């Protein structure tokens, strides 16, 4: 039997653009959206829960799943740390008739768009400036000097991919940007 839904929403943004907050808000509306839980090999941060925020796997398990072709896409997002979208996760959500909300890095987003052409809405969330992004990352207090530099370098590269997305939302103001996101997503799921 076919899956009960075929729409997929892909959201990407440089780390610190405010994407997580916006996605969390979006999920509180009754739009039939469900967060697609990625697999990753980084360690859980304080408060993160396995099977809710991520499926936290060790590298051996992750690589085994790569070999089994279990991923729609996977990337080494940060040095030595793998992240990937499991096909079983998307199917689990689609089979319930829900729309997966896939919150991943820019390269991974491009792969998902390519694999599910014509079924995806892709959204890029942009910070107002690199300076602001740096301030937000420092404010979050989760980064060391080294990981901060890595995240900023990656963010600068990611910003150059924004044009490849269906929609670009500038997170200059959380309320305004969240309202814009809600309107765009509502239009897609109701169509
Ligand atoms: P964090 O370590 O801050 O949770 O996430 C780091 C980056 O990995 C974010 O940009 C996030 O969007 C990305 N990411 C999370 N899950 C996936 C995934 O399944 N695939 C890819 N390619 N990137 C992911």
Boltz pocket constraint, residues with backbone or C-beta under 6 A from the ligand:
constraints:
  - pocket:
      binder: B
      contacts: [[A, 11], [A, 13], [A, 14], [A, 15], [A, 38], [A, 39], [A, 42], [A, 73], [A, 74], [A, 75], [A, 77], [A, 83], [A, 84], [A, 85], [A, 103], [A, 104], [A, 105], [A, 106], [A, 107], [A, 108], [A, 109]]
      max_distance: 6.0
